[in-house]
Amino acid sequence: MAIVEEVPDYIQVFSDGSVKRFGPPTVAPSLESNNGYRSKDVFIDKSKGVTARIFLPDNAMGSSDFLPVLVYFHGGGFCIGSTTWIGYHHFLGDLSVTSKCVVVSVDYRLAPENRLPIAYEDCFSSLAWLSDQVGKEPFLKQADLSRVFLSGDSAGGNITHNVALRATEFGVKNVRIGGLMLIHPYFGTEKRTELEMSDGANIQVQMNDLFWRLSLPEGSNRDHFSCNFETAEVSAAVWNKFPPVVVYVAGLDFLKERGVLYCEFLKKRGIKVMLVEAKEESHVYHVFHPESEATRLLQCQMREFMNHNCY
């Protein structure tokens, strides 16, 4: 079999349609306390193989307080990534402690076997699952569904936006979304930004183009609404109810302009939005360096956003 598409060290797609993925080490969940939190894996939809990892902070154990819920979608160009990756596990576990919240991190189905909008459907379904499981799942015993936040990095930031659109339009029983936190969101267009056309971004642009080719519906280009948020048909009624947003960008990330453009787009539609930049950091630094000072600062910024928009 010949390799027809490849990102070295991450993914190979073969001529027969089979896929081989690589990645960083993974971490198993633990019902025992570890670094101030416990974790467990659950099925969201067993028939589709959609799972999630739940993180519960020890500082909530034995308390009668109800906790906000953070639903998180990992990145990876829709083609790779997992909540089991070591960087995600430590970042989200530590975030649950810092923010004193329940974190539900979703492992959605990946492209190219499952092209968009399947990732959106899987992640949207996690909200209905969350509503159904409160009162049944012990790790969600203290979950407050009136304080639910959506977040994700890179492709997960893209998913956050698209799941929020669906949730705003159709609603989810008992779930109130208090805000969105997009980290280095992964959007695009057929037209390149200045950073994307810079000499230093050639390899990254080629890699992102490959991920879009593998994840967009067959026959689509980068002006498909999944990639280009400006081409989606969204009613004024949805924008009028859209939740507050914070967008985190990294100064050394060639996708930074996409995050800035997204903020400007939302502002024109009357959405409350804030832009936060980590000037000396690169794309998804929190995944590769989950214990860095910059990552700790990001976790604190996310906690403040959640606290500010909880009530």
C-alpha positions in Angstrom: 0.0 0.0 0.0 1.2 3.5 -0.9 1.1 6.4 1.5 -1.1 9.1 -0.1 -1.1 11.7 2.6 1.3 12.1 5.6 2.2 14.4 8.4 5.4 12.9 9.8 5.2 11.7 13.4 1.4 12.2 13.4 -0.6 10.5 10.6 -0.3 8.4 7.5 -3.2 7.8 5.1 -2.8 4.8 2.7 -4.1 4.2 -0.8 -6.7 1.7 0.5 -8.2 4.4 2.8 -6.6 3.0 6.0 -5.1 5.4 8.5 -2.2 5.0 10.9 -1.8 7.6 13.7 1.1 8.4 15.9 1.3 10.8 18.8 2.7 11.6 22.2 2.4 9.2 25.2 -1.0 8.6 26.7 -2.2 8.6 30.3 -4.8 6.2 31.8 -7.4 7.7 34.1 -7.3 7.2 37.8 -10.0 7.0 40.4 -7.4 7.7 43.0 -6.3 11.2 43.7 -3.4 12.4 41.6 -2.1 16.0 41.7 -5.3 17.1 43.3 -7.8 15.5 40.9 -9.4 12.2 39.9 -10.3 11.1 36.4 -12.4 8.4 34.7 -13.4 7.5 31.1 -17.0 7.2 30.1 -18.9 6.4 26.9 -21.0 9.2 25.4 -22.2 7.0 22.6 -21.0 3.4 22.7 -22.4 2.6 19.2 -20.2 5.3 17.7 -17.2 4.9 19.9 -17.5 8.4 21.3 -16.0 8.7 24.8 -15.0 11.4 27.3 -12.6 11.7 30.2 -14.1 13.4 33.3 -11.8 15.3 35.7 -13.0 16.0 39.3 -11.0 18.2 41.6 -10.3 16.9 45.1 -11.1 20.3 46.5 -14.7 19.6 45.7 -14.9 16.3 47.4 -17.1 16.3 50.5 -18.4 19.7 49.6 -22.1 20.4 49.1 -21.2 23.1 46.5 -22.3 22.7 43.0 -19.5 23.2 40.4 -19.4 24.8 37.0 -18.8 22.4 34.1 -16.2 22.8 31.4 -16.8 20.8 28.2 -13.5 20.6 26.3 -12.7 19.6 22.7 -9.1 18.7 21.9 -7.3 19.9 18.8 -5.4 18.0 16.0 -6.8 19.3 12.7 -9.9 17.1 13.2 -7.6 14.2 12.2 -5.4 13.4 15.3 -5.5 14.1 19.0 -7.1 12.6 22.1 -8.0 13.6 25.6 -5.8 10.7 26.6 -2.6 12.4 25.4 -0.4 13.2 28.3 -0.4 17.0 27.6 -4.2 17.2 27.6 -4.6 15.0 30.6 -2.3 17.1 32.8 -3.6 20.4 31.5 -7.2 19.6 32.0 -6.7 17.9 35.4 -4.8 20.9 36.7 -7.4 23.2 35.2 -10.1 21.4 37.1 -8.2 22.1 40.3 -7.4 25.7 39.5 -10.9 26.5 38.4 -12.7 24.2 40.9 -14.8 22.8 38.1 -15.8 19.5 36.5 -14.1 19.0 33.2 -15.6 16.8 30.5 -13.1 16.2 27.7 -14.6 14.7 24.6 -13.0 12.2 22.3 -14.9 12.7 19.1 -14.6 10.6 15.9 -11.7 11.7 13.6 -11.3 12.4 9.9 -10.6 11.2 7.3 -12.7 8.2 8.3 -15.3 10.6 9.7 -15.3 13.9 7.9 -17.0 17.0 9.1 -19.7 17.6 10.3 -19.3 14.4 12.3 -17.0 15.9 14.9 -19.6 18.7 15.5 -22.4 16.1 15.8 -20.4 14.0 18.3 -19.5 17.0 20.4 -23.0 18.5 20.3 -24.3 15.2 21.5 -22.0 15.4 24.5 -24.2 18.2 25.9 -27.4 16.1 25.8 -25.4 13.2 27.4 -24.3 15.6 30.1 -27.9 16.6 30.8 -29.0 13.0 31.0 -26.1 11.8 33.2 -26.3 14.4 36.0 -27.7 12.6 39.0 -26.6 9.2 37.5 -22.8 9.6 37.0 -21.0 9.9 40.4 -18.4 12.3 38.9 -21.2 14.6 37.8 -23.0 14.6 41.2 -22.0 18.2 41.8 -22.3 19.5 38.2 -24.2 22.7 37.8 -25.8 22.7 34.4 -26.7 26.3 34.7 -23.0 27.1 34.5 -21.6 25.2 31.5 -18.7 26.5 29.5 -17.4 25.2 26.2 -13.7 25.3 25.3 -11.1 23.7 23.0 -7.8 24.4 21.3 -7.0 24.6 17.6 -9.6 22.4 15.8 -11.3 22.1 19.2 -11.7 25.9 19.2 -13.4 25.6 15.8 -15.7 22.9 17.3 -16.5 25.1 20.3 -17.8 27.8 17.9 -19.9 25.4 15.8 -21.3 23.5 18.8 -22.2 26.8 20.4 -24.1 27.8 17.2 -26.1 24.6 17.3 -26.8 24.8 21.1 -27.9 28.4 20.7 -30.3 27.6 17.9 -31.7 24.4 19.1 -31.1 24.5 22.8 -30.1 21.6 25.1 -32.5 20.6 27.9 -31.3 21.8 31.3 -28.0 23.1 29.9 -27.2 26.8 30.0 -23.9 27.8 28.3 -22.3 30.6 30.2 -19.4 31.3 27.8 -16.9 30.1 25.2 -13.2 29.9 25.5 -11.4 29.3 22.2 -7.6 28.6 22.4 -5.7 29.3 19.2 -8.8 28.5 17.1 -8.3 26.7 13.8 -10.2 28.5 11.0 -9.3 29.3 7.4 -10.3 30.6 4.0 -9.1 30.1 0.4 -7.5 33.5 0.8 -4.3 33.5 2.8 -3.5 35.8 5.7 -0.2 37.7 5.8 1.3 35.3 8.3 0.2 32.3 6.3 2.0 33.8 3.3 5.2 34.4 5.2 8.3 32.3 4.4 8.5 30.9 7.9 5.0 29.4 7.7 5.4 27.3 4.6 5.6 23.9 6.4 2.8 24.7 8.8 0.5 25.9 6.0 1.1 22.8 4.0 0.3 20.6 7.1 -2.9 22.6 7.7 -4.0 22.3 4.1 -3.6 18.6 4.4 -5.7 18.4 7.5 -8.4 20.5 5.8 -8.3 18.2 2.7 -8.8 15.2 5.0 -11.5 16.7 7.2 -13.8 18.8 5.0 -16.6 17.2 3.1 -15.6 15.7 -0.2 -15.5 18.3 -2.9 -15.3 21.3 -0.5 -12.6 23.9 -0.3 -11.5 26.2 2.6 -14.5 28.5 2.1 -16.8 25.8 3.4 -18.5 27.1 6.6 -16.6 24.5 8.7 -13.4 26.3 7.8 -14.6 29.9 7.0 -16.9 31.0 9.7 -18.1 34.0 7.6 -19.9 31.7 5.1 -22.2 30.0 7.6 -25.8 31.0 7.5 -26.7 32.2 11.0 -29.8 34.1 11.8 -29.9 37.3 13.8 -32.0 35.5 16.4 -29.0 33.1 17.1 -26.5 35.9 17.3 -28.8 37.7 19.7 -28.5 34.8 22.1 -24.9 33.8 21.5 -22.9 33.5 24.7 -19.9 35.7 25.7 -16.5 34.6 24.2 -12.9 34.9 25.0 -10.3 34.0 22.4 -6.7 33.2 23.4 -4.0 33.7 20.7 -0.3 33.0 20.8 2.1 35.7 19.5 4.3 33.1 17.7 1.4 31.2 16.1 0.9 31.8 12.4 -2.9 31.2 13.1 -3.0 34.2 15.4 -4.6 36.3 12.7 -7.4 33.8 12.4 -8.2 34.4 16.1 -8.1 38.1 15.7 -10.4 38.0 12.6 -12.8 35.8 14.5 -13.0 38.4 17.3 -13.7 41.2 14.9 -16.4 39.1 13.2 -18.2 38.5 16.5 -17.9 42.1 17.5 -19.7 43.2 14.4 -22.6 40.9 15.4 -22.9 42.4 18.8 -21.3 39.5 20.7 -19.4 40.2 23.9 -15.9 39.1 23.1 -12.4 39.5 24.5 -9.0 38.8 23.0 -6.1 37.6 25.2 -2.5 37.2 23.7 0.4 35.2 25.0 3.0 37.1 23.1 6.0 34.8 23.4 4.2 31.5 23.0 3.5 29.1 20.1 0.5 27.2 18.9 -1.1 25.0 21.6 1.9 25.5 23.9 -0.3 24.4 26.9 -0.5 20.9 25.4 3.2 20.5 24.8 4.2 22.4 28.0 1.4 21.8 30.5 3.4 22.8 33.5 4.9 26.0 32.1 4.3 29.4 33.6 2.5 30.5 30.5 0.1 27.5 30.9 -0.5 28.3 34.5 -1.3 31.8 33.5 -3.8 30.5 30.9 -5.5 28.3 33.5 -5.9 31.3 35.8 -7.3 33.4 32.9 -9.8 30.7 32.1 -10.8 30.5 35.8 -11.4 34.3 35.9 -13.5 34.2 32.7 -15.6 31.4 34.2 -16.1 33.1 37.5 -17.0 36.4 35.8 -19.6 34.8 33.6 -21.0 32.3 36.1 -23.9 34.5 37.3 
